[in-house]
Structures are given as C-alpha cells and as structure tokens.
Amino acid sequence: MKIGDLVRYRGWEKNSGSGPMALVVDVRSPQSDFHKRIRVAWLGESIPIQASVISTTGERISSWCTPKYFEIISEY
C-alpha cells in the first residue's frame, strides 16, 4: 500500500467485502511487513464505527494501524 490508494476495511473477516472505504494518507516503514503501518482518511457522509475504534480522537483520520485489516480497491 502507498499514499493515495483506495482501500476497504475488512476487519477480522478476510472475505467480507462490505466494509467502509478509505484513502491511505500516510505510510510508515513500507519496506518491513512486520513494522509497516498506515493512516487512512475515511470516506462517506457519516463516519463509520471503525473510525472511532482506530482513531484516538474519533476523527476521519485514523491513528497508525496495521494494513492487514485493509484490502486495496484501487491503486494510485
């Protein structure tokens, strides 16, 4: 994943395909699968429940999280 990618939150179910979508806004440690973390900006009119779980302040921008809970929809 890289900045600008459109991703879908899949949570703990790998094949759910119905989670909320977001844009990747920042990437940390992209060379390491173990240490790689991303920040996302959630899309849509209302903020999904996942935004309040992943964000420390309940905003549209998440805190640093592991990319394994997201699937790429469209690459920038």
C-alpha positions, -999 to +999 in steps of 0.1 A: +000+000+000+011+035-007-003+070-002-033+077-024-046+041-026-083+035-021-088+007+005-117-011+021-117-021+057-122-058+060-117-061+098-112-095+111-130-113+083-107-117+053-135-121+027-163-098+040-161-073+010-186-049+026-165-027+049-162+011+047-137+026+023-108+050+030-078+066+014-043+059+025-029+093+037+004+082+053+027+051+053+054+043+078+082+016+074+070+005+039+100-019+035+091-041+065+059-062+065+062-065+103+066-028+111+045-013+082+018+010+094-007+032+076-030+061+084-063+064+065-090+090+059-124+075+059-148+083+030-185+089+030-211+112+046-211+096+080-181+084+099-181+046+103-178+029+137-143+017+127-132+054+126-139+058+163-122+025+171-090+031+151-088+069+157-078+081+192-100+112+188-129+099+167-120+119+136-119+109+099-081+103+101-070+071+118-041+066+141-013+043+129-027+009+122-016-023+105-025-026+068-036-063+072-071-051+080-075-033+047-077-045+011-067-024-019-096-014-041-077+009-065-041+019-066-029+054-072 
